[in-house]
Amino acid sequence: MIAKTILPDMQIRLQLSDPICWRSVSDSIHALLGYSANDIQQGRVTFSSVIHPDDKDIATVIFSSGLEEASGDFNFRMRQASGRIRCLKGHYEKHEIRSVIA
């Protein structure tokens, strides 16, 4: 028997600061992790709290503010709202944002 689950794509934007902060998330985050986009955007769920403790070092390297590796693939575990752990694979791209003060 084979079980197949098709999950929606999830897009997130992160502020690459210390600590890493959510900027925006797609509504599909609920299907993947069980958190509402609103809970995340209101700060009730932190990025650090959903990364598996053993994968925090990987996430820190991937999501560092440097542009040395501006894009790539990742594979790490995230904690669902239920407490279960989900392994996620994805692709990231870093973009420098320049502030303009007029």
C-alpha distances in whole Angstrom, upper triangle without the diagonal:
4,7,10,13,16,20,23,26,28,31,34,37,39,42,43,45,45,43,41,41,39,41,38,34,32,31,28,28,28,24,23,26,27,30,32,34,37,37,37,39,42,41,39,37,38,36,36,35,31,31,30,33,32,31,35,36,34,34,38,38,36,38,42,44,45,45,44,41,41,37,34,30,29,26,27,26,27,27,26,28,26,27,23,23,22,22,23,24,27,30,34,37,40,43,47,48,52,54,57,60,62
4,7,10,13,16,20,22,24,28,30,34,35,39,39,42,42,40,38,38,35,37,35,31,29,28,24,25,25,21,20,23,24,28,30,31,35,34,34,36,39,38,37,34,35,33,34,32,29,28,27,30,29,29,32,34,31,31,35,35,33,35,38,41,42,41,41,37,37,33,30,27,26,23,24,23,24,25,24,26,24,25,21,21,19,19,20,21,23,26,30,33,37,40,43,45,48,50,53,56,59
4,7,10,13,17,19,21,25,27,31,33,36,37,39,40,38,35,35,32,34,31,28,26,25,21,22,21,17,17,19,21,24,26,28,31,31,30,33,35,35,33,30,32,30,31,29,26,26,25,28,28,27,30,32,29,29,33,34,31,33,36,39,40,39,39,36,35,32,29,25,24,21,22,21,21,22,20,23,21,22,19,18,16,17,18,19,21,25,28,31,34,37,41,42,46,48,51,53,56
4,7,10,13,16,18,22,24,28,30,34,34,37,37,36,33,32,30,31,29,25,23,22,18,19,19,15,15,18,19,22,24,25,29,29,28,31,33,33,32,29,30,28,29,28,24,24,24,28,27,26,28,30,28,27,31,32,29,30,34,36,37,36,37,33,32,29,26,23,22,19,20,19,20,21,19,22,21,22,18,18,15,15,15,16,18,22,25,28,31,34,38,39,43,45,47,50,53
4,6,10,13,15,19,21,25,27,30,31,34,35,33,30,29,26,28,25,21,19,18,14,15,15,11,11,14,16,19,20,22,25,25,24,27,29,29,28,25,27,25,26,25,21,22,22,26,25,24,26,29,26,25,29,30,27,28,32,34,35,34,35,31,30,27,25,21,20,18,19,17,17,18,16,19,18,19,16,16,13,13,13,14,16,20,23,26,29,32,35,36,40,42,44,47,49
4,7,9,12,16,19,22,25,29,30,32,34,32,28,28,25,26,23,19,17,16,12,14,14,10,10,14,16,18,19,20,23,24,23,25,28,28,27,25,26,24,26,25,21,22,22,26,26,24,26,29,26,25,28,29,26,26,30,32,33,32,33,30,28,25,23,20,19,18,19,18,18,19,17,19,19,21,18,17,14,14,13,14,15,18,21,24,27,29,33,33,37,39,42,44,47
4,7,9,13,15,19,21,25,26,29,30,28,25,24,21,22,19,15,13,12,9,10,11,7,7,11,12,15,16,16,20,20,19,21,24,25,24,21,22,20,23,22,18,19,20,24,24,22,24,26,23,22,25,26,23,23,27,29,31,30,31,27,26,23,21,18,17,16,16,16,15,16,14,16,17,18,16,15,12,12,11,12,13,16,18,21,24,26,30,30,34,36,38,41,43
4,6,10,13,17,19,23,25,27,29,27,24,22,19,20,16,13,10,10,6,8,10,7,8,11,13,14,14,14,18,19,18,19,22,23,23,20,21,20,22,22,18,19,21,25,25,23,24,26,24,22,25,26,23,22,26,27,29,28,30,26,24,21,20,18,17,17,17,17,16,17,15,17,19,20,18,17,14,14,12,13,12,14,17,19,22,24,27,28,31,33,35,38,40
4,7,10,13,16,20,21,25,26,25,21,20,17,17,14,11,9,10,7,8,11,10,9,12,14,15,15,14,18,19,17,18,22,22,22,20,20,18,21,21,18,18,20,24,24,21,22,24,21,19,22,23,19,19,23,24,26,24,26,23,21,18,17,15,15,15,16,16,15,17,16,18,20,21,19,18,14,14,11,11,9,11,13,15,18,20,23,24,28,29,32,35,37
4,7,10,13,17,18,21,23,21,18,16,13,14,11,7,6,8,6,6,9,9,8,10,12,12,12,11,15,16,13,15,18,18,19,16,17,14,17,18,15,15,18,21,22,19,20,22,19,17,20,21,17,17,20,21,23,23,24,21,19,17,16,14,14,14,14,15,13,15,14,16,18,19,18,16,13,13,10,11,9,11,12,14,16,18,21,22,25,27,30,32,35
4,7,10,14,15,19,21,19,16,14,11,11,8,6,5,9,8,8,12,12,11,12,15,14,13,11,14,16,13,13,17,17,19,16,16,14,17,18,15,16,19,22,23,20,19,21,19,16,18,19,16,15,18,19,21,20,22,19,17,15,15,14,14,15,15,16,15,17,16,18,21,21,21,19,16,16,12,12,10,10,10,11,13,15,18,18,22,23,26,29,31
4,6,10,12,15,17,16,12,11,7,7,6,4,6,10,10,9,12,14,12,13,15,13,13,10,13,14,11,11,14,14,16,14,13,11,14,15,13,14,17,20,21,18,17,19,17,14,16,17,14,12,15,16,18,18,20,18,16,14,15,14,14,15,15,15,14,16,16,17,20,20,20,18,16,16,13,13,11,11,9,11,12,13,16,16,19,21,24,26,29
4,7,9,12,15,14,10,9,6,5,5,6,9,13,14,12,16,17,16,16,18,16,15,12,14,15,11,11,14,14,16,14,13,11,14,16,15,15,19,21,22,19,18,19,17,14,15,16,13,11,13,13,16,16,18,17,14,14,15,15,15,17,17,18,16,18,18,19,23,23,23,21,19,19,16,16,13,12,10,10,10,10,12,12,16,17,20,23,25
4,6,9,11,10,7,6,5,5,7,9,12,15,16,14,17,19,17,16,19,16,16,13,15,15,11,11,14,13,15,13,11,9,11,14,14,13,17,19,20,17,15,16,15,12,12,14,12,8,11,10,13,14,17,16,14,14,15,16,15,17,16,17,15,17,18,19,23,22,23,21,19,19,16,17,14,13,10,11,9,10,12,12,15,16,20,22,25
4,6,9,9,6,5,6,6,9,12,15,18,20,17,20,23,21,20,22,19,19,16,17,17,13,12,14,13,16,15,12,10,12,15,16,16,19,20,22,19,16,17,17,13,12,14,13,9,10,9,12,13,17,16,14,15,17,18,17,20,19,20,18,20,21,22,25,25,26,24,23,22,20,20,18,16,13,12,10,10,10,10,13,14,17,19,23
4,7,8,5,7,9,10,13,15,18,21,22,19,23,25,22,21,23,21,22,19,20,20,16,15,18,16,18,16,13,11,12,16,16,15,18,19,20,17,14,14,14,11,9,11,10,6,6,5,9,11,14,13,12,14,16,17,16,18,17,19,18,20,22,23,27,25,26,24,23,22,19,19,17,16,12,12,9,10,10,11,13,15,19,21,24
4,5,5,7,10,11,15,17,21,23,24,22,24,27,24,23,25,22,23,20,21,20,17,16,17,15,18,16,13,11,12,15,17,16,19,19,20,18,14,15,15,12,10,12,12,9,8,7,10,13,16,16,15,17,19,20,19,21,20,21,19,21,23,24,27,26,27,25,24,24,22,22,20,19,16,16,13,13,12,13,14,15,19,20,24
3,5,8,12,14,17,19,22,25,26,23,25,27,25,23,25,22,23,21,22,20,17,17,18,15,17,16,12,11,10,14,16,15,17,17,18,17,13,13,15,12,9,12,13,10,9,9,13,16,18,18,18,20,21,22,20,21,19,20,19,20,22,23,26,24,26,24,24,24,22,23,22,21,18,18,16,17,16,16,18,19,22,23,27
4,6,10,12,15,17,21,23,24,20,23,25,23,20,22,20,21,19,20,18,15,15,16,12,15,13,9,8,8,11,13,13,15,15,17,15,12,13,14,11,9,13,14,10,10,11,15,17,19,19,19,20,21,21,19,20,18,18,17,18,20,20,23,22,23,22,22,22,21,22,21,21,18,19,16,18,17,18,20,20,24,25,28
4,7,9,12,14,17,20,20,17,20,22,20,18,20,18,19,17,18,16,13,13,15,12,14,12,8,7,7,11,12,11,15,15,17,14,11,13,13,10,8,11,11,8,9,9,13,15,18,17,16,17,18,18,16,18,16,16,15,16,18,19,22,21,22,20,20,20,18,19,18,17,14,15,13,15,15,15,18,19,22,24,28
4,6,9,11,15,17,18,15,18,21,19,17,18,15,16,14,14,13,10,9,11,9,12,10,7,6,8,11,12,12,16,17,19,17,14,16,16,12,12,15,14,10,12,12,16,17,20,19,18,19,20,20,18,19,17,17,15,16,17,18,21,21,22,20,20,20,19,20,18,18,15,16,14,15,15,15,18,18,21,23,26
4,6,7,11,13,15,12,15,18,16,14,16,13,13,10,11,11,7,7,10,8,11,9,7,6,10,12,11,13,16,18,20,18,15,18,17,14,14,17,15,12,14,14,17,19,21,20,18,18,19,19,17,19,17,17,14,15,16,16,20,20,21,20,19,19,17,18,17,17,14,15,14,15,16,15,18,18,22,23,26
4,7,11,13,15,13,16,19,18,17,18,15,14,11,12,12,9,7,10,10,13,12,11,10,14,15,15,16,20,22,24,21,19,21,20,16,17,19,17,13,15,14,18,18,22,20,18,18,20,20,19,21,20,20,18,19,19,19,23,23,24,23,22,22,19,20,18,17,14,14,13,13,14,13,15,16,19,20,23
4,7,10,12,11,13,16,15,15,16,13,12,8,9,11,8,6,10,11,13,12,12,11,15,16,15,17,20,23,25,22,20,22,21,17,19,20,18,15,18,17,20,20,23,22,19,19,20,20,19,20,20,20,17,18,18,18,21,22,23,22,20,21,18,19,17,16,14,15,15,15,16,15,18,18,21,23,25
4,7,8,7,10,12,12,12,13,10,9,6,9,10,8,8,11,12,13,12,12,11,15,15,14,15,19,21,23,20,20,22,21,17,19,21,18,16,19,19,22,22,24,22,20,19,19,18,17,18,18,17,15,16,15,15,19,20,20,19,17,18,15,16,14,15,14,15,16,16,19,18,21,22,24,27,29
4,5,6,9,10,11,12,12,11,9,7,10,12,10,10,14,15,16,14,15,14,18,18,16,18,21,24,25,23,22,25,23,20,22,23,20,19,22,22,25,24,27,24,22,20,20,19,18,19,19,19,16,17,16,16,19,21,21,20,17,18,15,16,14,15,15,16,18,18,21,20,23,24,27,29,31
4,5,6,8,10,11,10,9,7,5,9,11,10,11,14,15,16,14,16,16,19,19,16,19,21,25,27,24,24,27,25,22,24,26,23,22,25,25,28,28,30,28,25,23,23,22,21,21,20,19,17,17,15,15,17,19,20,19,17,19,17,18,17,18,18,20,21,22,25,24,27,27,30,32,34
4,5,5,7,9,9,9,9,8,12,13,12,14,17,17,17,15,17,16,19,19,16,18,20,23,25,22,23,26,24,21,24,25,22,21,25,26,28,28,30,27,25,22,22,20,19,18,18,17,15,15,13,14,16,18,17,17,15,16,14,15,14,16,17,19,21,23,25,25,29,29,32,34,36
4,5,5,6,7,6,7,7,10,11,9,12,14,15,14,12,13,12,16,15,12,14,16,20,22,19,19,22,21,18,21,23,20,19,22,23,26,26,28,25,23,21,21,19,17,17,16,14,12,12,10,11,13,15,15,14,12,14,12,14,13,16,16,18,20,22,24,24,28,28,31,33,36
4,5,5,4,5,5,7,10,10,10,13,15,15,14,12,15,14,17,16,13,16,18,21,23,21,21,25,23,21,23,26,23,22,25,27,30,30,32,29,27,25,24,22,20,19,18,16,13,12,9,9,11,14,14,14,13,15,14,17,17,19,20,22,24,25,28,28,31,31,34,36,38
4,6,6,8,9,11,14,14,14,16,18,19,18,16,18,17,19,18,15,17,18,22,23,22,22,26,24,21,25,27,24,23,27,28,31,31,32,29,28,25,24,21,20,18,17,16,13,13,10,11,12,14,13,14,12,14,13,15,16,19,20,23,25,27,29,29,33,34,37,39,41
4,6,8,10,11,15,14,13,16,19,18,17,14,16,14,17,15,12,13,15,19,20,18,19,22,20,18,21,23,21,20,24,26,28,28,29,26,25,22,21,18,16,15,14,12,10,10,8,10,11,13,11,11,8,10,9,12,13,16,17,20,22,25,28,28,32,33,36,38,41
4,6,9,10,13,12,11,14,16,16,14,11,13,12,14,12,9,11,13,16,18,16,17,20,19,17,20,22,20,19,23,25,27,28,29,27,26,23,22,19,17,15,13,11,8,7,4,6,8,9,9,9,8,10,10,13,14,17,18,21,23,25,28,28,31,32,35,37,40
4,7,9,12,10,11,14,15,15,13,11,14,14,16,13,11,14,15,19,21,20,20,24,23,20,23,25,23,22,26,28,30,31,33,30,29,27,26,23,21,19,17,14,11,9,6,5,7,10,10,11,11,14,14,17,18,21,21,24,26,28,30,30,33,34,37,38,41
4,6,8,7,7,10,12,12,10,8,11,12,14,12,10,13,16,18,21,20,19,23,22,19,22,24,23,21,24,26,29,29,31,29,28,26,25,23,21,20,18,15,12,10,7,6,9,11,12,13,13,16,15,18,19,21,21,23,24,26,28,27,30,31,34,35,38
4,5,5,7,9,10,11,10,9,12,13,16,15,13,16,19,22,24,23,22,26,25,22,24,26,24,22,25,26,29,30,32,30,28,27,27,25,23,22,21,18,15,14,11,10,13,15,16,17,16,19,18,20,20,22,22,23,24,25,27,26,29,29,32,33,36
4,6,5,6,8,10,10,10,12,12,16,15,14,17,20,22,25,23,22,25,24,20,22,25,23,20,23,24,27,27,30,28,26,24,25,23,22,22,20,19,16,15,13,12,16,17,18,19,18,19,18,20,19,20,19,21,21,22,24,23,26,26,28,30,32
4,5,5,6,9,9,10,12,14,17,16,15,19,22,24,27,25,24,27,26,23,24,27,25,22,25,25,29,29,32,30,28,27,28,27,25,25,23,22,18,17,15,14,17,19,21,21,21,23,21,23,22,23,22,24,24,24,25,24,26,26,28,29,31
4,6,5,6,5,6,9,12,14,13,13,16,19,21,24,23,21,25,25,21,23,26,24,22,24,25,28,29,32,30,28,27,28,26,24,24,22,20,16,15,13,11,15,16,18,19,19,21,20,23,22,24,23,24,24,25,26,25,27,27,30,31,33
4,5,5,6,5,7,8,12,11,11,14,17,19,22,20,18,22,21,18,19,22,20,18,20,21,24,25,28,26,25,24,24,23,21,21,19,18,14,14,13,11,15,16,18,18,18,19,18,20,19,20,19,21,20,21,23,22,24,24,27,28,31
4,5,8,8,9,11,14,14,14,17,20,22,25,23,21,24,23,20,20,23,21,18,21,21,24,25,28,27,24,24,25,24,23,23,22,21,17,17,16,15,19,20,22,21,21,22,20,22,21,21,20,20,20,20,21,19,22,21,24,25,28
4,6,8,10,12,15,14,15,18,21,23,26,24,22,25,25,22,22,25,24,21,23,23,26,28,31,30,28,27,28,28,26,26,24,23,19,18,17,16,19,20,22,23,23,25,23,25,24,25,23,24,23,23,24,22,24,23,26,26,29
4,5,6,9,12,11,13,15,19,20,23,21,19,22,23,19,19,23,22,19,20,21,24,26,29,28,26,26,27,26,24,24,22,20,17,16,16,14,18,18,21,21,21,23,22,24,23,24,22,23,22,23,23,22,24,23,26,27,29
4,7,10,12,10,12,15,18,19,22,21,19,23,23,20,21,24,23,21,23,23,27,29,31,30,29,28,28,27,25,24,22,20,16,15,14,12,15,16,18,19,20,22,21,24,24,25,24,25,25,26,26,25,27,27,30,30,33
4,7,9,7,8,11,14,15,19,18,16,19,20,16,18,21,20,18,20,21,25,26,29,27,26,25,25,24,21,21,18,16,12,11,11,9,13,13,15,16,16,18,18,21,20,22,21,23,22,24,25,24,27,27,30,31,34
4,5,5,7,9,12,13,17,15,13,16,17,14,14,18,17,15,16,18,21,23,25,24,23,23,23,22,19,19,16,15,12,11,12,12,15,14,17,16,17,18,17,20,19,20,19,20,20,21,22,22,24,24,28,29,32
4,5,6,7,10,12,14,12,10,13,13,10,11,14,13,11,13,15,18,20,22,20,20,19,19,18,16,16,13,12,9,10,12,12,16,15,16,14,15,15,14,16,16,17,15,17,17,19,20,20,23,24,27,29,32
4,6,6,8,9,12,10,8,11,12,9,10,13,13,12,13,16,19,21,22,21,21,21,20,19,16,16,13,12,10,10,13,13,16,14,16,14,15,15,15,17,17,19,17,19,18,21,22,22,25,26,29,31,34
4,6,8,9,12,12,10,13,14,12,13,17,17,15,17,19,22,24,26,24,24,24,23,21,18,17,14,12,9,8,10,10,13,11,13,12,14,15,15,18,19,21,20,22,22,24,25,25,28,29,32,34,37
4,6,9,12,10,10,13,13,11,13,16,15,14,17,20,22,24,25,23,23,22,21,19,15,14,11,8,5,5,7,8,11,9,10,9,10,12,12,15,16,18,17,20,20,23,25,25,28,29,33,34,38
4,6,8,7,6,10,10,8,10,13,13,12,15,18,20,22,23,20,21,19,18,16,13,11,8,6,5,6,9,12,14,11,12,9,10,10,10,13,14,16,16,19,19,22,24,25,28,29,33,35,38
4,6,5,6,10,10,9,12,14,14,15,17,20,23,24,24,22,23,22,20,17,14,11,8,5,5,6,10,13,14,10,10,8,9,9,11,14,16,18,18,21,22,25,27,28,31,33,36,38,42
4,5,5,8,10,10,11,14,15,15,17,20,22,24,25,23,24,23,21,20,16,14,10,9,9,9,13,15,16,13,13,11,13,13,15,17,19,21,20,23,23,26,28,29,32,33,37,39,42
4,6,7,8,10,11,13,14,16,17,21,22,24,24,22,23,22,20,18,14,12,9,8,10,12,15,18,19,15,15,12,13,12,14,16,18,20,20,23,23,27,28,30,33,35,38,40,44
4,5,5,6,9,10,11,12,14,18,19,21,20,18,20,19,16,14,11,9,6,7,9,11,15,17,19,16,15,12,12,10,11,13,14,16,16,19,20,23,25,27,30,32,35,38,41
4,5,5,6,9,10,10,12,15,17,19,19,18,19,18,17,16,12,12,9,9,10,12,15,18,19,17,17,14,14,13,14,15,16,17,16,19,18,21,23,24,27,29,33,35,38
4,5,5,6,9,10,10,14,15,17,17,16,18,17,16,15,12,12,10,12,13,15,19,21,23,20,20,17,17,15,16,16,17,17,16,18,18,21,22,24,27,29,33,35,38
4,5,5,6,8,10,14,14,16,15,13,15,14,13,12,9,9,8,10,12,15,18,21,23,20,19,16,15,13,13,13,13,14,13,16,16,19,21,23,26,28,32,35,38
4,5,5,6,8,12,13,15,15,13,14,13,12,11,9,9,8,10,10,13,16,19,21,19,19,15,15,13,12,12,12,13,11,14,13,17,18,20,23,25,29,32,35
4,6,5,6,9,11,13,14,13,14,14,14,14,12,13,11,13,14,16,19,21,24,21,22,19,18,17,16,16,15,15,13,15,14,17,17,19,22,24,28,30,33
4,6,5,9,9,11,11,10,12,12,12,12,11,12,12,15,16,19,22,24,27,24,24,21,20,18,16,16,15,14,12,13,13,16,17,19,22,24,28,30,34
4,6,9,9,10,10,8,9,9,8,9,8,10,11,13,15,18,21,23,26,24,23,20,18,16,14,13,12,10,8,10,10,13,15,18,21,23,27,30,33
4,6,8,10,11,10,10,10,11,12,10,13,12,15,15,18,20,22,25,23,23,20,19,17,15,14,13,12,9,10,8,11,13,15,18,20,24,26,30
4,6,8,9,9,10,12,13,14,13,16,15,18,18,21,23,25,28,26,26,23,22,21,19,18,16,15,12,12,9,12,12,14,17,19,23,25,29
4,7,9,10,10,12,14,16,16,19,19,21,21,23,26,27,30,29,29,26,25,24,21,20,18,16,13,12,8,10,9,11,13,16,19,22,25
4,6,7,8,11,13,16,16,19,20,23,23,26,28,30,33,31,31,28,27,25,23,21,19,17,13,12,9,10,9,12,14,17,20,23,26
4,5,5,9,11,15,16,19,20,23,24,27,29,31,34,33,32,29,28,25,23,21,18,15,12,10,7,8,8,12,14,17,20,23,26
4,6,9,11,14,15,19,20,23,25,28,30,33,36,34,33,30,28,25,23,21,19,16,13,11,10,11,12,15,17,21,24,27,30
4,6,7,10,12,16,17,21,22,26,28,30,33,31,30,27,25,22,20,17,15,12,10,9,8,11,12,16,19,22,25,28,31
4,7,11,13,16,18,21,22,25,27,30,32,31,30,27,25,22,19,17,14,11,8,6,5,7,9,13,16,19,22,26,29
4,7,10,13,16,19,20,24,25,28,31,29,28,25,22,20,16,14,11,7,5,4,6,9,12,15,19,22,25,28,31
4,7,10,13,17,18,22,24,27,29,28,26,23,20,17,14,11,9,6,6,7,9,13,16,19,22,25,28,32,35
4,7,10,14,16,19,21,24,26,25,23,19,17,13,11,7,6,4,6,9,12,15,19,21,25,28,31,34,37
4,7,10,12,16,18,21,23,21,20,16,14,10,8,6,5,6,7,11,13,17,20,22,26,28,32,35,38
4,7,10,14,16,19,21,19,17,13,11,7,6,4,7,9,11,14,17,20,23,25,29,31,35,38,41
4,7,10,13,16,18,16,14,10,8,6,6,7,9,11,13,16,18,21,24,26,29,31,35,37,41
4,7,10,13,14,12,10,6,5,4,6,9,11,14,15,19,20,24,26,28,31,33,36,39,42
4,6,10,11,9,9,6,5,6,7,10,12,15,16,19,20,23,25,27,30,31,35,37,40
4,7,8,6,6,5,6,9,10,14,16,19,19,22,23,26,28,29,32,33,37,39,42
4,5,5,5,6,7,10,11,15,17,20,20,24,25,27,30,30,33,34,37,39,42
4,5,7,9,11,14,15,18,20,23,23,26,27,29,31,31,34,35,38,39,42
4,6,9,11,14,16,20,22,25,26,29,30,32,34,34,38,38,42,43,46
4,7,9,13,15,19,21,24,25,28,29,32,34,34,37,38,41,43,46
4,7,10,13,16,19,22,24,27,29,31,34,34,38,39,42,44,47
4,7,10,13,16,19,21,24,26,29,31,32,36,37,40,43,46
4,6,10,13,16,18,22,24,27,29,31,34,36,39,41,44
4,7,10,14,16,19,22,25,28,29,33,35,38,41,44
4,7,10,12,16,18,22,25,26,30,32,35,38,41
4,7,10,14,17,20,23,25,29,31,34,37,40
4,7,10,13,17,20,22,26,28,31,34,37
4,7,10,13,17,19,23,26,29,32,35
4,7,10,13,16,19,22,25,28,31
4,7,10,13,16,19,22,25,28
4,7,10,13,16,19,22,25
4,6,10,13,16,19,22
4,6,10,13,16,19
4,7,10,13,16
4,6,10,13
4,6,10
4,6
4
